[in-house]
Structure formats: C-alpha cells, structure tokens
Amino acid sequence: MMKKIIATSLLIFTAAGVQAKSTDQIGFMSDYLFRGITQTDHGFAAYAQTKKTTGNGYGKISFINIDAPDNAEGIPVQMDVSFGYNSKFDGFNIDLEVITYNYLIDSRSDETEFKIGTSLTHSLDIALYRGIKNKTLYAEIVYEKFLTNRLYLDAHVGYATQDDSDDSALDARVELGRDFPEFYGIDIYVAADFITDTTPYGNNSDQDDSEVSYVFGVRKNF
C-alpha cells in the first residue's frame, strides 16, 4: 500500500510539473517539532519538499526524518502529501486542503487531515484541521511579517484536542529569520516553541508536562 501511495504521488507531481509552477526547498534543523511536540527526540532533522501550483490549486510533497524505536521496521521517514484549492473572492478566500501524513516505519500510524482556512489580513491566517483516523481537531492562528534588513517574523498559536479524550494542549511558536541572497540564497532562522502538555491526547489523570524548545535551522528555496 505504501509503495502505491509513493508511486501515485510521484506520478501526480511529475505530471503536474509540466504546466504548474514549482517551488522546491531543502533544509535542516536542530529539532523537528510538529505542533509543539518533538518528532526526533530533540535531535537533528533534514528535509526536502516540493510544491506545485497551478491557478488556485496546489499540491505538496515532503520527506523528513523522524525518531523511531530500535526494534521498529522500515525507514524512519515521514512523507507528507497534500492537495488543496484556495478559492478567492472579492477580498475573501477559502483554502481547502487534504493532507496525508505517511510514515515509512511500522511504529507510527498514518493519518489524514482535512483543513479549512482563510486569510484575515495579508499577514494573518486562521485554519482548522480535522484528523480522520484519530478524530483530532487542531485550530491555528498564523502571523507572518517581513521586517527591515531582510528579516522576517513568523508566529503561530494552536490548540489541539481529540474527540475521545478529556485532555488538550495549547502550543505556540515564534521564529525570527533572515534570508541571505548573497550567500547561495539560504535562510537562517531561530525559533522558540512552547506547549502546555506534551501528551495532548491523553486524559486528565496523566502527567501534563509543559515544554519549551529552541530550534536553529537553515533552508534554501529553488
């Protein structure tokens, strides 16, 4: 099944690339955090991704390494594939997206999310993600701002909960970066992440451990 997913995804992206605009990115970071929770046991991560855009439609595929138990079988890599359509009206938009999180190792279960979002301003977006298999709900506010001297600021606040759980978590991230066109066009950034509960889909009787993490990263667009 996984081989079929990978093959189908690559075929779709190859076909789309004939007429679509392509944006590719590679990078590495000192810690891969997804919604405030480390996926690499606070270790190094490297990734590659590509995005195809045609009109208001788009598709993305990315690969990144993740942490895995010693006895796990497979490759400790997460492959995300998504397709979306950003409907634009007069001063308003609705961004609909389907995201699949595919794990090439048997210690993690795949997941599919549906997203609906909109842009409140040029710098402020809101979105709601619904996980199908795990019945999760994630609400997010994202702020992006270009500053002076080629600096940029990215920030987000998110809230995670689950249908069958009486637990939840609030997470936040602030990232400050700068692009260096004179140095191979790379971006260098630092970020701070905070989450109120590292086990947001547990229950009220488990130990709610908050955590602050700091990240350094480098990325390059093509």
N, C-alpha and C positions, 0 to 999 in steps of 0.2 A: 504493500500500500504506500509506504513512504517513498519507494522508488518511483511509483506512478505520480505521486504529488510533485516530486522534484522534477521529473521529466516534463510533466504537463506545464508546470510553472515556467521552466526554462523555454519551452516551445512558445508559450504565450508571450513572454517578454521578448524573445527573439523576433517573433512576428510583429509585435507592436513597435519594435525599434525601427522598422522600415519607414514608418510615417510619423512616429512620435518623437518628441524632444526628450533627450536623455540627460539625466544628471547622476553622476556616479560619485561615490565617496568612500574613502578608506580612512581608518583611524585606529588609535589605540588609547586606552585609558587605564588609570591605576586601579579602578574598581568599576564593575558593571552593576549599576543599580537600576532596578526596574520598579518604579513607583515606591522608591524609598528602601527597597529590600535588595541586598546584595545577591547577585546570581553567580558570583565567582569566589565566594567566601573571602571577600575583600582582597581578591587577587587581581592580577593583570588581565586585561581583555583586549582582543583585537577584532576588528570587524570590517566588513565590506558590504556595500549596498548600492543598489541602482534604482532609479525612479524614472518611469516613462510617463510622459504627459502628452495627451492629445486633446485639444479643446478643453472642456471642463472635466474630462475623465483622466484618471491616473492609476498607475499600478506601481507597487514597490516590492522588492525582494531584498532580504538582508541575511547575512550569516555572522554569528558571533559565538565565541567560545563561552562555555558555562562550566560551573563546578559539577562534579559527579562523584558518587561513592566509588570506592576502589573495586567493588565487585560488579559494577554496572557494565552492561554490554552495549556496544555501539560507539559512536563518536560523540564526545561532549560538546556538541554544537547545537545552537538554537537557530532555526531558519524561520523567518517571518515572511509571509506573503500576504499582500493586501491589494484590494482593488476598491476604488472609490469614484464618486462623481460629485463635484462641487457645483450645485445649481446656483446660478447667480441671477438675482433680480435687481430691481432698481433700489440700490442702497441696502440690499439684504442678500444673504446667501444661506443655503442649507447644504452642509457637507455630510454625505452618507458614505460609509466605508465598511467593508468586511475585512477583518484581519484574522489570519490563522497563525498560531504560534506552534511550530512543528519542532519537536525535539528528536534528534538523531540518536538518542540513547534511551534505553528502556527504563531508566529511573525517573523519568518525567512523563507526564501525560499531555498530549496535545490539547489545545484549546482554540475555540473560535469566538471572536467578539464582533458585535455589531456596534458601530459608532454613529452618532448623530451630533453634529456640531454647527456652530455659526461664529462669525466674527462680529463682535460688538463694536470694535473700532479697528483701525489699521494695526494696532499693537496688541489688542486684547481678544482672545478667543475663549470660548467655552465649549465643552464636549461632554457627552455621556456615553459610556461604554458598557455594553451588556454581554457578559460571558455566558455562553450557551450551555456547555457541559457542567461547569462548576456553579452556575447560577449566581454569578458575581455581578456587582454594579460598581462602577467607578466614575465619579464626577470630577471634572478637572477644569481649572482656570489657568490659562497660559498667557504670559505677558512677554513680549519681545520688543526691544528698543535698541536702535542704533545710537551710539553716543559719539562724542568727538574723538579725534585721533584714532579712528578705525576701531574703537572699542565697541562692544555690544553687550547688552544685558538680557539674559533670559531668566524667567522665573515661572514657577508654577506651584499651585496648591491643589491637592487632590484628596478625595475622600473615598475609601474602599469599604464595601460591606458585602454580605452574602445572604441569600435567602434563608438558608438553614442554619445560620449562625447568629448568636446574640452578641458577637464581637464586631469591632470595626476599627478603622485606623485613619488618621489624618497624616498626610505627608506633604512636604514642601521642599523645593529646590531653588537655589539661587546660583546662577552661573554668570561669570564675567570672563569675556574672551576678547581676543584681538586677532585680526587677520593680518598676514604678512605677505602681500603680493610680491615683494622684493625677495622673499625667501621661499621660492618654489610654491608660493600661493597657499601656504599652510595656515591653519587656525590653531592657536594655543589658548587653552581655557583652564580655569579652576572653578570648582563648584563645591557647595556645601549642601548636603541633604539631611533632612530630619524626618523621622517617622515616629508616631506616638506608640505604635505597637508592631513589633516585627513578626507577630503571628496574627494578622488581622482577621483571618477566617477561622479562628478557634472559638472559644467561649469565654464567658466572664470568669470562669474558675481557673483559666490558665494564667500564666505569669505574663503580664503586659509590660514588655521591656521596650522602652523608647531607645532610639539610637540616633546619633549624629555621625555622618560620614563625610569625608573630604576627598575630592577627586581632582586629579590632574589629567589632562588629555590633549592630544594632538590629532587633527584631522585635515584632510585635503580633499577638495572637490575637483572633479574633472569635467 
